[in-house]
Every structure is written in C-alpha cells, then in structure tokens.
Amino acid sequence: MVVTLNQGVTDIKSEKYRLGNSYMEEKYMDIGIIGKGDGPTSIYVGKKAASSIGTIEASEVQNKIWEEKKEECRKNATPREKKVSGIELKNYLIDQYSAVEMEFPERQKQAFKASVLCNIHPEAFPESCFPPKEGGKRALKKWLKQNNPEPIILAEDIPDEKYGLQFSYLVLQEKEVRIYLELTTGHMQLSSTWYDSADLSREIVLWKGITKEDIDNETPEFMAYADAYSYNHQRS
C-alpha cells in the first residue's frame, strides 16, 4: 500500500492532475506528486493506474468534494509562521515514532525522485509526460493511449545534484511502514506492506501544518492538510 501525503482528485480542466484515492497497490510504484497544488496535492499516476482506477469518470464529483474541503480549511486552519523543513520533519519522525534511517532502495528512490521532480521541476521532463492541460476528457483519454515517456524512467538519468535533491529513507519497524523523504523540499511519501498508514499520514500532515502562503497558493501542503483536516473533523 502506498499512502501519499498529497492526496487529491483528478481535475482534467486544470494543470493540476489529481486522484481521489489515498490507497494504491504496491504495483503502482510510479505514483507520486506533481504540479503545484499532488493539488488537492497533485498526484501523478502512471497511465495504467490512471485508466484502471477510473479517474476520468470520477473527476467532476471529486472536484466538488475537494472544493468543499478547501473552503472548510481556509475558514478554520491556523497557519504556521514558517514551513517545517525536511530536516525538522525527519527529526520529528525519529523522535516521535522511533523511525530508523536506512539505505534507500534504488527502485523506490527513483519512483519517489520522479514524483518530486514532477512537482518542483516539471521542466526536467518533456511536456508529453504530463496529461494535456486542455481538451477535456477526450484529450486525456487520447493521452492515456499514447506511448509517451514516463518520468519514473527519465528520472534515472537525472543526477540528484542537478536540482540539489537529498533523500532519506526511514522505517517504522514495528508497523513495517517505510517513509520516503526529500529533505530540501520536505516532500514525503508513506508505504506499507500491510499496515493501514492513512491515519499516520494524516497525523503527520496535521503536525506539519500549513502557512498562509500554502493557503493562498493552494500548495501540495495545503491540499494534504485540507484532506486530513476534513477527515478528522468528520470523525469528531
């Protein structure tokens, strides 16, 4: 199971392409975060995953749900004065959850690296890697059928140093939860073989909080926070 901190829905009319499902099978390891918004934090999904999950058909309903979540968050969230850094997040996970740092498996690192680059440096990839910004469902369906290059493959040839990326791989051994971190941006992804890490994901998102800039620009952090806040509010 992969749980991203940046959960969202698919908006075929926007440059932010999203998914409404927090849970993805391990076989979809090309799931990641893209756009300035993995918004609701843009999530990039490989074409097979996108077509099989039915994101196109669900987009309009999911977008409406997300607008409600975002509005609720804008009204009630208390912004932080500054963002939590990747190093602060790493130290928090070690102190709070007894996370242990280990060597990053190469396959998982490349998938996570691709999602980070899609989010922060989309110019690193050809435009054809991403869903079309215009044209609606017809254009998206056409794009899914094309044999376009995949960021997860292209990222292998991009040195970490080119964009100053620093990766960390943490493990919560008791729960067998694996945490992927990029320290310069604070991007994070959780993966687990059996443990339902969605609640853990939300806990961390709410601890990280958001800034006024996140709210104003609908950043990935804002989208993830809005999702976590809405979920917790419904349960209380």
Contacts in CASP RR format, 6 or more apart in sequence:
PFRMAT RR
TARGET T0000
AUTHOR 0000-0000-0000
METHOD contacts of the structure
MODEL  1
MVVTLNQGVTDIKSEKYRLGNSYMEEKYMDIGIIGKGDGPTSIYVGKKAA
SSIGTIEASEVQNKIWEEKKEECRKNATPREKKVSGIELKNYLIDQYSAV
EMEFPERQKQAFKASVLCNIHPEAFPESCFPPKEGGKRALKKWLKQNNPE
PIILAEDIPDEKYGLQFSYLVLQEKEVRIYLELTTGHMQLSSTWYDSADL
SREIVLWKGITKEDIDNETPEFMAYADAYSYNHQRS
1 23 0 8 1.000
1 24 0 8 1.000
1 25 0 8 1.000
1 26 0 8 1.000
1 191 0 8 1.000
1 192 0 8 1.000
1 193 0 8 1.000
1 194 0 8 1.000
1 195 0 8 1.000
1 196 0 8 1.000
1 197 0 8 1.000
2 23 0 8 1.000
2 24 0 8 1.000
2 25 0 8 1.000
2 26 0 8 1.000
2 28 0 8 1.000
2 29 0 8 1.000
2 31 0 8 1.000
2 189 0 8 1.000
2 190 0 8 1.000
2 191 0 8 1.000
3 22 0 8 1.000
3 23 0 8 1.000
3 189 0 8 1.000
3 190 0 8 1.000
3 191 0 8 1.000
3 192 0 8 1.000
3 197 0 8 1.000
3 198 0 8 1.000
3 200 0 8 1.000
3 201 0 8 1.000
4 22 0 8 1.000
4 31 0 8 1.000
4 32 0 8 1.000
4 33 0 8 1.000
4 38 0 8 1.000
4 41 0 8 1.000
4 43 0 8 1.000
4 189 0 8 1.000
4 190 0 8 1.000
4 201 0 8 1.000
4 224 0 8 1.000
5 41 0 8 1.000
5 187 0 8 1.000
5 188 0 8 1.000
5 189 0 8 1.000
5 190 0 8 1.000
5 201 0 8 1.000
5 204 0 8 1.000
5 205 0 8 1.000
5 220 0 8 1.000
5 224 0 8 1.000
6 32 0 8 1.000
6 33 0 8 1.000
6 37 0 8 1.000
6 38 0 8 1.000
6 39 0 8 1.000
6 40 0 8 1.000
6 41 0 8 1.000
6 42 0 8 1.000
6 43 0 8 1.000
6 187 0 8 1.000
6 220 0 8 1.000
6 223 0 8 1.000
6 224 0 8 1.000
7 19 0 8 1.000
7 20 0 8 1.000
7 21 0 8 1.000
7 22 0 8 1.000
7 38 0 8 1.000
7 40 0 8 1.000
7 41 0 8 1.000
7 43 0 8 1.000
7 223 0 8 1.000
7 224 0 8 1.000
7 227 0 8 1.000
8 18 0 8 1.000
8 19 0 8 1.000
8 20 0 8 1.000
8 38 0 8 1.000
8 39 0 8 1.000
8 40 0 8 1.000
8 41 0 8 1.000
8 42 0 8 1.000
8 43 0 8 1.000
8 62 0 8 1.000
8 66 0 8 1.000
8 223 0 8 1.000
8 227 0 8 1.000
9 18 0 8 1.000
9 19 0 8 1.000
9 20 0 8 1.000
9 40 0 8 1.000
9 55 0 8 1.000
9 58 0 8 1.000
9 59 0 8 1.000
9 62 0 8 1.000
9 63 0 8 1.000
9 65 0 8 1.000
9 66 0 8 1.000
10 17 0 8 1.000
10 18 0 8 1.000
10 19 0 8 1.000
10 20 0 8 1.000
10 50 0 8 1.000
10 55 0 8 1.000
10 56 0 8 1.000
10 58 0 8 1.000
10 59 0 8 1.000
10 62 0 8 1.000
10 63 0 8 1.000
11 17 0 8 1.000
11 18 0 8 1.000
11 59 0 8 1.000
11 63 0 8 1.000
12 56 0 8 1.000
12 59 0 8 1.000
12 131 0 8 1.000
12 135 0 8 1.000
12 136 0 8 1.000
12 137 0 8 1.000
12 139 0 8 1.000
12 140 0 8 1.000
13 134 0 8 1.000
13 136 0 8 1.000
14 133 0 8 1.000
15 35 0 8 1.000
15 133 0 8 1.000
16 35 0 8 1.000
16 36 0 8 1.000
16 37 0 8 1.000
16 39 0 8 1.000
16 42 0 8 1.000
17 34 0 8 1.000
17 35 0 8 1.000
17 42 0 8 1.000
17 43 0 8 1.000
17 44 0 8 1.000
17 130 0 8 1.000
17 131 0 8 1.000
18 38 0 8 1.000
18 39 0 8 1.000
18 40 0 8 1.000
18 41 0 8 1.000
18 42 0 8 1.000
18 43 0 8 1.000
18 62 0 8 1.000
18 66 0 8 1.000
18 223 0 8 1.000
19 43 0 8 1.000
19 45 0 8 1.000
19 50 0 8 1.000
19 53 0 8 1.000
19 55 0 8 1.000
20 40 0 8 1.000
20 43 0 8 1.000
20 55 0 8 1.000
20 58 0 8 1.000
20 62 0 8 1.000
21 53 0 8 1.000
22 198 0 8 1.000
22 201 0 8 1.000
22 227 0 8 1.000
23 198 0 8 1.000
24 31 0 8 1.000
24 45 0 8 1.000
24 49 0 8 1.000
26 191 0 8 1.000
26 193 0 8 1.000
28 45 0 8 1.000
28 46 0 8 1.000
28 48 0 8 1.000
28 49 0 8 1.000
29 107 0 8 1.000
29 108 0 8 1.000
29 111 0 8 1.000
29 152 0 8 1.000
30 44 0 8 1.000
30 45 0 8 1.000
30 46 0 8 1.000
30 49 0 8 1.000
30 111 0 8 1.000
30 114 0 8 1.000
30 150 0 8 1.000
30 151 0 8 1.000
30 152 0 8 1.000
31 43 0 8 1.000
31 44 0 8 1.000
31 45 0 8 1.000
31 46 0 8 1.000
31 49 0 8 1.000
31 111 0 8 1.000
31 115 0 8 1.000
32 38 0 8 1.000
32 43 0 8 1.000
32 44 0 8 1.000
32 45 0 8 1.000
32 111 0 8 1.000
32 112 0 8 1.000
32 114 0 8 1.000
32 115 0 8 1.000
32 118 0 8 1.000
32 189 0 8 1.000
33 41 0 8 1.000
33 42 0 8 1.000
33 43 0 8 1.000
33 44 0 8 1.000
33 115 0 8 1.000
33 116 0 8 1.000
33 118 0 8 1.000
33 119 0 8 1.000
33 187 0 8 1.000
33 189 0 8 1.000
33 220 0 8 1.000
34 42 0 8 1.000
34 43 0 8 1.000
34 44 0 8 1.000
34 115 0 8 1.000
34 118 0 8 1.000
34 119 0 8 1.000
34 122 0 8 1.000
34 130 0 8 1.000
35 42 0 8 1.000
35 44 0 8 1.000
35 118 0 8 1.000
35 119 0 8 1.000
35 122 0 8 1.000
35 220 0 8 1.000
36 42 0 8 1.000
36 119 0 8 1.000
36 217 0 8 1.000
36 218 0 8 1.000
36 219 0 8 1.000
36 220 0 8 1.000
37 217 0 8 1.000
37 218 0 8 1.000
37 219 0 8 1.000
37 220 0 8 1.000
37 222 0 8 1.000
37 223 0 8 1.000
38 44 0 8 1.000
38 115 0 8 1.000
38 119 0 8 1.000
38 220 0 8 1.000
38 223 0 8 1.000
38 224 0 8 1.000
39 218 0 8 1.000
39 220 0 8 1.000
39 223 0 8 1.000
40 66 0 8 1.000
40 69 0 8 1.000
40 70 0 8 1.000
40 223 0 8 1.000
40 224 0 8 1.000
40 226 0 8 1.000
40 227 0 8 1.000
41 219 0 8 1.000
41 220 0 8 1.000
41 221 0 8 1.000
41 222 0 8 1.000
41 223 0 8 1.000
41 224 0 8 1.000
41 227 0 8 1.000
42 119 0 8 1.000
42 220 0 8 1.000
42 223 0 8 1.000
44 114 0 8 1.000
44 115 0 8 1.000
44 118 0 8 1.000
44 130 0 8 1.000
44 151 0 8 1.000
45 53 0 8 1.000
45 55 0 8 1.000
46 150 0 8 1.000
46 152 0 8 1.000
47 144 0 8 1.000
47 148 0 8 1.000
47 150 0 8 1.000
50 56 0 8 1.000
50 144 0 8 1.000
51 144 0 8 1.000
56 137 0 8 1.000
56 140 0 8 1.000
56 141 0 8 1.000
59 137 0 8 1.000
66 223 0 8 1.000
66 226 0 8 1.000
68 230 0 8 1.000
69 226 0 8 1.000
69 227 0 8 1.000
69 229 0 8 1.000
69 230 0 8 1.000
70 218 0 8 1.000
70 222 0 8 1.000
70 223 0 8 1.000
70 226 0 8 1.000
72 226 0 8 1.000
72 229 0 8 1.000
72 230 0 8 1.000
72 233 0 8 1.000
73 215 0 8 1.000
73 222 0 8 1.000
73 225 0 8 1.000
73 226 0 8 1.000
73 229 0 8 1.000
73 230 0 8 1.000
74 215 0 8 1.000
76 229 0 8 1.000
76 233 0 8 1.000
77 209 0 8 1.000
77 210 0 8 1.000
77 215 0 8 1.000
77 225 0 8 1.000
77 226 0 8 1.000
77 229 0 8 1.000
79 209 0 8 1.000
79 210 0 8 1.000
79 211 0 8 1.000
79 212 0 8 1.000
79 214 0 8 1.000
79 215 0 8 1.000
80 209 0 8 1.000
80 210 0 8 1.000
80 211 0 8 1.000
81 211 0 8 1.000
82 211 0 8 1.000
83 211 0 8 1.000
83 214 0 8 1.000
83 221 0 8 1.000
84 92 0 8 1.000
84 186 0 8 1.000
84 207 0 8 1.000
84 208 0 8 1.000
84 209 0 8 1.000
85 183 0 8 1.000
85 186 0 8 1.000
86 181 0 8 1.000
86 182 0 8 1.000
86 183 0 8 1.000
86 184 0 8 1.000
86 185 0 8 1.000
86 186 0 8 1.000
87 183 0 8 1.000
89 181 0 8 1.000
89 186 0 8 1.000
89 188 0 8 1.000
89 204 0 8 1.000
89 208 0 8 1.000
90 101 0 8 1.000
90 168 0 8 1.000
90 170 0 8 1.000
90 181 0 8 1.000
90 183 0 8 1.000
92 204 0 8 1.000
92 207 0 8 1.000
93 99 0 8 1.000
93 170 0 8 1.000
93 179 0 8 1.000
93 204 0 8 1.000
94 100 0 8 1.000
94 101 0 8 1.000
94 170 0 8 1.000
97 172 0 8 1.000
97 200 0 8 1.000
98 172 0 8 1.000
98 173 0 8 1.000
98 174 0 8 1.000
99 170 0 8 1.000
99 171 0 8 1.000
99 172 0 8 1.000
99 179 0 8 1.000
100 170 0 8 1.000
100 171 0 8 1.000
100 172 0 8 1.000
100 173 0 8 1.000
101 168 0 8 1.000
101 169 0 8 1.000
101 170 0 8 1.000
101 171 0 8 1.000
102 169 0 8 1.000
102 170 0 8 1.000
102 171 0 8 1.000
103 169 0 8 1.000
104 167 0 8 1.000
104 168 0 8 1.000
104 169 0 8 1.000
104 180 0 8 1.000
105 169 0 8 1.000
108 169 0 8 1.000
108 178 0 8 1.000
108 180 0 8 1.000
108 191 0 8 1.000
109 167 0 8 1.000
109 169 0 8 1.000
109 180 0 8 1.000
110 152 0 8 1.000
110 155 0 8 1.000
110 156 0 8 1.000
111 152 0 8 1.000
112 167 0 8 1.000
112 180 0 8 1.000
112 182 0 8 1.000
112 189 0 8 1.000
113 155 0 8 1.000
113 158 0 8 1.000
113 160 0 8 1.000
113 165 0 8 1.000
113 167 0 8 1.000
113 182 0 8 1.000
114 150 0 8 1.000
114 151 0 8 1.000
114 152 0 8 1.000
114 154 0 8 1.000
114 155 0 8 1.000
115 151 0 8 1.000
115 187 0 8 1.000
115 189 0 8 1.000
116 165 0 8 1.000
116 182 0 8 1.000
116 185 0 8 1.000
116 187 0 8 1.000
117 124 0 8 1.000
117 125 0 8 1.000
117 151 0 8 1.000
117 155 0 8 1.000
117 158 0 8 1.000
117 163 0 8 1.000
117 165 0 8 1.000
118 125 0 8 1.000
118 129 0 8 1.000
118 130 0 8 1.000
118 151 0 8 1.000
119 185 0 8 1.000
119 187 0 8 1.000
119 220 0 8 1.000
120 163 0 8 1.000
120 185 0 8 1.000
120 187 0 8 1.000
121 163 0 8 1.000
122 130 0 8 1.000
124 154 0 8 1.000
124 155 0 8 1.000
124 158 0 8 1.000
124 163 0 8 1.000
125 149 0 8 1.000
125 151 0 8 1.000
125 154 0 8 1.000
126 148 0 8 1.000
126 149 0 8 1.000
126 154 0 8 1.000
128 146 0 8 1.000
128 148 0 8 1.000
128 149 0 8 1.000
129 148 0 8 1.000
129 149 0 8 1.000
129 150 0 8 1.000
129 151 0 8 1.000
129 154 0 8 1.000
131 140 0 8 1.000
131 143 0 8 1.000
132 139 0 8 1.000
132 140 0 8 1.000
132 142 0 8 1.000
132 143 0 8 1.000
160 166 0 8 1.000
160 167 0 8 1.000
164 184 0 8 1.000
165 182 0 8 1.000
165 184 0 8 1.000
166 182 0 8 1.000
166 183 0 8 1.000
166 184 0 8 1.000
167 180 0 8 1.000
167 181 0 8 1.000
167 182 0 8 1.000
167 183 0 8 1.000
168 180 0 8 1.000
168 181 0 8 1.000
168 182 0 8 1.000
168 183 0 8 1.000
169 178 0 8 1.000
169 179 0 8 1.000
169 180 0 8 1.000
169 181 0 8 1.000
170 178 0 8 1.000
170 179 0 8 1.000
170 181 0 8 1.000
171 177 0 8 1.000
171 178 0 8 1.000
171 179 0 8 1.000
172 178 0 8 1.000
172 179 0 8 1.000
172 200 0 8 1.000
175 192 0 8 1.000
175 195 0 8 1.000
175 197 0 8 1.000
175 200 0 8 1.000
176 192 0 8 1.000
176 193 0 8 1.000
176 194 0 8 1.000
176 195 0 8 1.000
177 190 0 8 1.000
177 191 0 8 1.000
177 192 0 8 1.000
177 195 0 8 1.000
177 197 0 8 1.000
177 200 0 8 1.000
178 190 0 8 1.000
178 191 0 8 1.000
178 192 0 8 1.000
179 188 0 8 1.000
179 189 0 8 1.000
179 190 0 8 1.000
179 191 0 8 1.000
180 188 0 8 1.000
180 189 0 8 1.000
180 190 0 8 1.000
180 191 0 8 1.000
181 187 0 8 1.000
181 188 0 8 1.000
182 188 0 8 1.000
187 220 0 8 1.000
188 204 0 8 1.000
190 197 0 8 1.000
190 200 0 8 1.000
190 201 0 8 1.000
191 197 0 8 1.000
201 228 0 8 1.000
202 227 0 8 1.000
202 228 0 8 1.000
202 231 0 8 1.000
202 232 0 8 1.000
205 221 0 8 1.000
205 224 0 8 1.000
205 225 0 8 1.000
205 227 0 8 1.000
205 228 0 8 1.000
206 225 0 8 1.000
206 228 0 8 1.000
206 229 0 8 1.000
206 232 0 8 1.000
208 221 0 8 1.000
208 225 0 8 1.000
209 221 0 8 1.000
209 225 0 8 1.000
210 219 0 8 1.000
210 221 0 8 1.000
210 222 0 8 1.000
210 225 0 8 1.000
211 221 0 8 1.000
213 219 0 8 1.000
214 221 0 8 1.000
214 222 0 8 1.000
214 225 0 8 1.000
215 222 0 8 1.000
END
